[in-house]
Amino acid sequence: MRWLYINSGVVTKNSLEDALHVAVATVSECDLIVSWNFKHIVHFDKIPKYNAVNVLNGYDHIGIYSPLEVIHYGNS
């Protein structure tokens, strides 16, 4: 799966570990990834590309968020 992200141009070969991170979460059917990696994972341009590769290969969309997007404080 990680090579599909690389071959599709989502990330380069220099980002093998990042592609693996998304691939493992995808095939494990995780609901979301929470990461501080804004360059290769939590990037507004890359998230739809990861999900396009997922759908084209029979996997579901995966939510990709920064920790600040999923932390709730108090009663909110």
URDAQUI-V159483 format. One record per residue. N is the residue number from 1. RES is the residue in three letters. OMEGA is omega in whole degrees, 0 to 359 (* if undefined). Layout:
N&RES&OMEGA ; N&RES&OMEGA
//
This chain:
1&MET&182 ; 2&ARG&179 ; 3&TRP&176 ; 4&LEU&177 ; 5&TYR&180 ; 6&ILE&181 ; 7&ASN&178 ; 8&SER&178 ; 9&GLY&178 ; 10&VAL&175 ; 11&VAL&179 ; 12&THR&178 ; 13&LYS&177 ; 14&ASN&182 ; 15&SER&181 ; 16&LEU&181 ; 17&GLU&178 ; 18&ASP&177 ; 19&ALA&178 ; 20&LEU&179 ; 21&HIS&180 ; 22&VAL&180 ; 23&ALA&180 ; 24&VAL&178 ; 25&ALA&181 ; 26&THR&183 ; 27&VAL&176 ; 28&SER&178 ; 29&GLU&174 ; 30&CYS&178 ; 31&ASP&183 ; 32&LEU&173 ; 33&ILE&174 ; 34&VAL&187 ; 35&SER&172 ; 36&TRP&184 ; 37&ASN&183 ; 38&PHE&182 ; 39&LYS&187 ; 40&HIS&182 ; 41&ILE&182 ; 42&VAL&183 ; 43&HIS&187 ; 44&PHE&180 ; 45&ASP&185 ; 46&LYS&184 ; 47&ILE&178 ; 48&PRO&179 ; 49&LYS&175 ; 50&TYR&183 ; 51&ASN&176 ; 52&ALA&177 ; 53&VAL&179 ; 54&ASN&183 ; 55&VAL&179 ; 56&LEU&181 ; 57&ASN&172 ; 58&GLY&178 ; 59&TYR&179 ; 60&ASP&171 ; 61&HIS&174 ; 62&ILE&177 ; 63&GLY&179 ; 64&ILE&188 ; 65&TYR&170 ; 66&SER&178 ; 67&PRO&181 ; 68&LEU&180 ; 69&GLU&184 ; 70&VAL&179 ; 71&ILE&177 ; 72&HIS&179 ; 73&TYR&175 ; 74&GLY&184 ; 75&ASN&183 ; 76&SER&*
//
